[in-house]
Amino acid sequence: MTVPEGIVWAIFLLPVASLVTVTFVTKPFPRLSGFVTIAAIGLAWVFALWTLGAVIHSGGEPLHFGTYRWLRIATDNPVLNGIGGPNLDITLGLRIDGLSAIMLVVVTSVSLLVQIYSQGYMEGDGGYSRYFAYMSLFTAAMLGLVIVNSIIFIYVFWELVGLGSYLLIGFWFNKQTASDAAKKAFLTTRLGDIGFLLAILLIWTKTNTFNIPMLQTMAQNNQISDGVITLFALGMFAGAVGKSAQFPLHVWLPDAMEGPTPVSALIHAATMVAAGVYLVARMFPVFQASTEAMRTVAYIGGFTAIFAASIALVMSDIKRVLAYSTISQLGYMMLALGLGGYVAAIFHLLTHAFFKALLFLGSGSVNHATGTFDMRKMGGLRKYMPFTYATFLVGSLSLSGIVPFAGFWSKDEILANAWGDNKLLWAVAMTVVFMTALYTFRAVFLTFEGDYKGGEPSAHGEGAAAHGSGHRMPHESPWVMVLPMLVLAVPALLAGFVNFPMQSTQALGHLLEGALPASSAAALGNEKFNVLLAASSTLLALLGIGLAYAIYEAKLVRAEELRKIWGPLATLVERKYYLDDLYEGLVVRDGLYNVVCAVAQWFDTHVVDFAVNGAGQVTRKAGDTLRRVQSGSVQAYGSVGFAGVVLAAFLMLVLLER
């Protein structure tokens, strides 16, 4: 089984075509814009499945396609003679292996279901066509990032993903909070991207290539010095910290919930935040070559996991609970990658994409019915919204790691890798298991159990104009929203079996290992299924669920009393450890921002303006001087001409005498 190169290009180009069509053709016809986007991404999904089948048929071996020169700067040509250094060749090619094929399926699957769901969720919104144009742009950028074989083109699509997220987070730009959240996301992730760009420049000066397979091979064969490898890996990880919302650049993701909920399901479950994990996994052989880089990834991931989980415990907004959960789970994946658990990390990325997208869509369904995301105004929705409740419960059990749901199997692989490599990080990961179950089922009990608390009668959810105004009682969402949730519930339950540990050959693991050089794959820390470890983690998850039930359903202990017991610590967590206050107050309003602005203003006034104005003054004075030569006097012209002839004759006589 083979896949033509044109089919792989089509996976990327179909959303591009959708973007162009919606922007220039169907914009006046909103419903048609939605259908065009769904059709384009649906066909891309079919092609992604075809591509995955071809990779499976090849036994996990990478599929190589043609390479095309995009740009060449020859430093040895006459124009640039003297610059020195190697020629700069930037080529574009496709590389499809197990990792990229799986990501193609994940991105197109979740994107397709989100577009279908959006037909109901965004109905009546004034920016309906614009929304689907942005969605097409974002999906195309993520697909491009996955399939290219050049680190410089990964960076290009990386920035396009950032642009798409900015547009989608700030989709309701007339809301100040949405506008601010979009700017915060864009600027925060740019900080990490500076490190990524510097890493690319560094590695080119040392290797004269941007080709990913070549860089992987050179790193594994010790053809790059240890210092360069470490700096290159840490620079790339800086970019991943920004995109995947790792500490300390995590602050943008919770605020990004200001975008439409389907955007949260796509960006913050399966695509943008997964890009950072994908980058580290894509360049995993490079990270393997640096012990310092691997240790940094592992410890930042572990700290992020427990740090974000603690904040999720106290959030009252259901989307922000899921946002901090996403940060925590991404930390889990980074922890696994840092400990050599390459397969475990991508396995968890796969399962997380499905159950977290399901949970975000469930939160949107609840908002559609109640007009709010505040769980304190919900309760009792189980009897009004049976399909939403059932699917949300499936996603919650999977997130909590309860057997046999998908999250159990991927979480267990991460725990097994941590147990075999670093007991401290294993203890952190086990603690996060308990906390995850606690905050997840806190959300379940506050939202769906007990008595309904009235919702928000003044508006009907995000973008009130889109959903109408006012409501009496909660209700189940329309089928166009329910159906994608039902579909996502299937992989949230069953996706774990693609790498079932009892199989003689783990299909997913075999496929992913084929994406790595042989030496890199041989060094992977793949741990066998540990029944005792799995039982222990499941027990911790059940204890977390039980505690959530005791506090929020049975009311054996009141949450307010617990808060009084914890006192200042509870305040610290509720204020998100004051990091937002630090960034927005000290750094942005009162400190670093003002210093940077002052320096920029001085540079602009004394350097840029001086250079520009100075050049203008020199030119003007030269013009004034030369203008006098053009006086219009024939006698003056004759005198100058005669003087020139005399001077020329004198020079000729001098030269002849010599």
JONORWO-V186113 format. One line per field, one symbol per residue. ss: DSSP state (~ for helix, > for strand, _ for the rest). psi: psi as a letter, one per 30 degrees, with the letter a starting at -180 (. if undefined). A space follows every 10 residues. Layout:
ss: ???
psi: ???
This chain:
ss: ____~~~~~~ ~~~~~~~~~~ ~~~~_____~ ~~~~~~~~~~ ~~~~~~~~~~ ~~~~~~~___ __>>>>>>>> >>>_______ _______>>> >>>>>>_~~~ ~~~~~~~~~~ ~~~~~~~~~~ ~______~~~ ~~~~~~~~~~ ~~~~~~~>_> ~~~~~~~~~~ ~~~~~~~~~_ _____~~~~~ ~~~~~~~~~~ ~~~~~~~~~~ ~~~~~~~___ >~~~~~~~~~ _____~~~~~ ~~~~~~~~~~ ~~~_______ ~~~~~~~~__ ~~~~~~~___ _~~~~~~~~~ ~~_~~~~~__ ~~~~~~~~~~ ~~~~~~~~~~ ~~____>~~~ ~~~~~~~~~~ ~~~~~~~~__ _~~~~~~~~~ ~~~~~~~~~~ ~~~~~~~~~~ ___>~~~___ _____~~~~~ ~~~~~~~~~~ _____~~~~~ ~~~~~~~~~~ ~_~~~~~~~~ ~~~~~~~~~~ ~~~~~~~~__ __________ ___~~~~___ ________~~ ~~~~~~~~~~ ~~~~~~~~~_ ______~~~~ ~~~____~~~ ~~________ ~~~~~~~~~~ ~~~~~~~~~~ ~~______~~ ~~~~~~_~~~ ~~~~_~~~~~ ~~~~~~~~~~ _~~~~~~~~~ ~~~~~~~~~~ ~~~~~~~~~~ ~~~~~~~___ ___~~~~~~~ ~~~~~~~~~~ ~~~~~~~_
psi: klkleeeeee eefeeeeeee eeefegefie eeeeeeeeee eeeeeeeeee eeeeeeeggf kkkkalkkke kkjjfgleeg kfeallkjkj lklkjjaeee eeeeeeeeee eeeeeeefee egkfkfheee efeeeeeeee eeeeeeflgk fefeeeeeee eeeeeeeeeg eiffkeeeee eeeeeeeefe eefeeeeeee eefefffhkf keeeeeeeef ghfkleeeee eeeeeeeeee eeeghlkghf feeefffflk eeeeeeegef deffeeeeee eegeeeeefj eeeeeeeeee eeeeeeeeee efffkfkeef eeeeeeeeee eeeeeeefgg ieeeeeeeee eeeefeeeee eeeeeeeeef glfjffgbkg feffieeeee eeeeeeeeef hkkglefeee eeeeeeeeef ejeefeeeee eeeeeeeefe feeeeeefla kkgfbjffli akieffglkl ldlllkllff eeeeeeeffe ffefffffhk fflejjeeee eeffflleee efgkijklkj eeeeeeeeee eeeeeeeeee efefhekkee eeeeefbeee eeeeghggee eeefdeeeef ceeeeeeeee eeeeefeeee eeeeeeeeee eeeeefefei fgkeeeeeee eeeeeeeeee eeeeeee.
